[in-house]
């Protein structure tokens, strides 16, 4: 791997991570020069990273002006939430007839990690919020993966980056809602353990709608 390619890959990964965690928020206009200076590299790998991110839909490039971080479209947030509901609800229905003891333990472990992060959160610490957003994403994936359907899991994983970004955006909007999110996760975990799929569906819709400030009328 060439040095130029390594630098371009590093720039791509770092810039994308900043977009996903919200440290580069949607609507922000950035320049190759400022990012290159921040990363300690030349403009060439940053330019290559910008082009790649534009192709993936994360940025729009404006010659001589910079790169615009594309905001999360309202319809995309709703579509991701709908897709998540379909997959998560199907996974929990599949789990209802199985032994869920190991899954219940894994969900309790995730909840413990979430509560540990709560103790670290002072104000709106971006690093702690980013870690919580990842833990949030992993919590939901835990029971999707437990259903042992590779097609469901693969599709769910294809939503992961958008899901992480939506979680980060929600936490930056109202970081003090983290306590409520953990409480709702605990409720979802209890319903999964009980095998109460109908109540889980209702709780999941309320959770997704509340966290991401969506109506989700078609799921109610």
N, C-alpha and C positions, 0 to 999 in steps of 0.2 A: 504494500500500500504506500503510495507516494505521500510526501509530507504535505503537499497541497491538498490532496484528497483527505488526509487525516484532519487537517485544519478545517476544511469545509464540513466534514462530518461532525466535528466537535462543535463548530458554530451552529450547524443545523440543530443538533440535539439540545444545545444550551438555549437557543432562541425559542425553540418549540416548547421546551420545558417551562420557560418563563411565560409563554402564552397560556399553557395549560394550567399553571398555578395562579395566573392572574397578575403576576408582577409586571407583565406587559399587557395591560387591559385592552379590551376591544375599543376601537375608535382612536387609539393612540397612533400618532405619526412618528416614526423613528427613521434615523438615517444610518446608512452604512458606516459612516465615520464614527458616530457615537458608540455604536455596537462594537465596532472593531477596536476602538480605544478601550472599551470596557472589558473586552475579552483578551486584550493584549495580542491582537493579530492584525494582519493587513486587511485591506478592504476586499481583496479577491475572494477569500473563502466566505466572507460575510455575504458578498454579492451572490455567490453560488447558493448559499443557504437560503437567501431571500427568494431566489428563483424557484427553488424546490418547495418552499413553503407557499409560494403563490400557486404553484401547480396543485398542491394539496388543498388549497382553499383557505389557508390560514391568514394569508396576506394579500393585499393588492398593491402593486408597485406603480409609482408615479415618477417618471423620469425627471431628474433634477429637483424633485421635492422630497422623496423618501418612500417609505413603505408604510402602508396603513394596516394595522392589526385589525382584521375583520371581526366586528362584534358578533356575538351569538345571535343569529336571527330568531325572533320569537317563534316562528313556525318550526324551526329546527329543535328548539328546546321542547316544544310540545310533541314533536315526532319522536324524539329520543325517549321522552317519558312514556309515551304510548308503547313504543317497542320494548322498553324495559318492563313495563307492566305485563305485557303478553308473555315474555320469556320467564320472568320471575314467578308469575302466577302458575304457569305451566309446570315449572320446576317443583314448586311446593305441592301442587296436586299429585305429581309423580311420587313425591316423597311421603305422602300421607299414608301409603300402605306399606312403608318400609320401617326398619329399625332406625330411629333418628337420634339415638343416644350419643354417638360419636359427633354427629353434626351439632347437636345441642352444646356439647363441650367446646367445639370449635367456635361457635357463635359467642359463648360466654367468654372465651379467651379474647375474641375481638372486642367485645364490650368492655372488658377490663383494660385493654390498650386504649380504647377511646376515652375511658374515664381517667386514665393516667394522663392523657394529653390535655384533658380539661384542667387538671391541676397545674399544668405548665402554661396554660393560656392566660396571658395578662394583656388586656386590651385586645388589639387585633394583630398580634404577632404573626407576620406573614409566613415565617418558617413553620410555626406550629400549625397554623391553618392549612398549609400545604400538606403537612403530614396527616392531619386529620382528614382532609379531602381524599387522600389515598386510602386511608384506613376505612373510610366510609364506603368507597368503591369496592374495596376488598371484602367488606362485610356482606354486601349484597351478592357478590360473586361466589362467596363461600357456599351458599345454599343452591345457587344455580349449578355450580360444579358438582355438588353432592347428588344431584339428580342423575348424574352419569349418562347424560345424553350429549355426545360430542358435537352434534349439530347445534343444539341450543347454546352450549358453552362457547362454541366458535363464533356464533352470531353475536352473543353477548359481549365477547371480547372485542369484536369489531366496533362496538360502541364505547369502549373504555376511554379513549382519549376525549371524546365529546363529553362523556359522563364526568370525567375528572375536571374538565374545564367548567362544566355547569356547577359541580359541587363547589369548586373554588370561588366562582362568581357569587354563588348563594352565600357562602360564608363571609366573603368580603362585604356583601351588602349588609349583613346583620350577624356579626360574629357572636353576639351573645345568644343567638338561637342554637348554638352548639349543644347546650344542656338539653334543649327540647329534642334535638335530633337524636341524641343518645337515648333519651327516654322512649322515643318512638322506635328506635332500633330494638330496644329491650322488649317492647310490646310485640314487634314482629317476630322476634326470636321465641317468645313464649307461645305465640300462635302456631309457629312451625312445630315446636315441640309437642303441642297439643293435637296437631293434625287438623286444626280448624281452618280449612281452606277458605270458606266463605268469609269469615271474619278477617282472615289475612288479606284477602282481596280488597276489602273495604279499607283496612288500615293502610295498605300499601298505596292506594289511590290518594288517601288523605295525606300520607307522608310525602309523596312525590309532588302533589299539588301545593302543599304548604312550603316545602323547602324551596321549590323553584318558582313559586308565585304563579302558578298556572291554574286554569279552570278545569281542564280534563273532563269536560262534560260528558263525553262519549263513554267514559269508564265508570261513571257514578250510577 
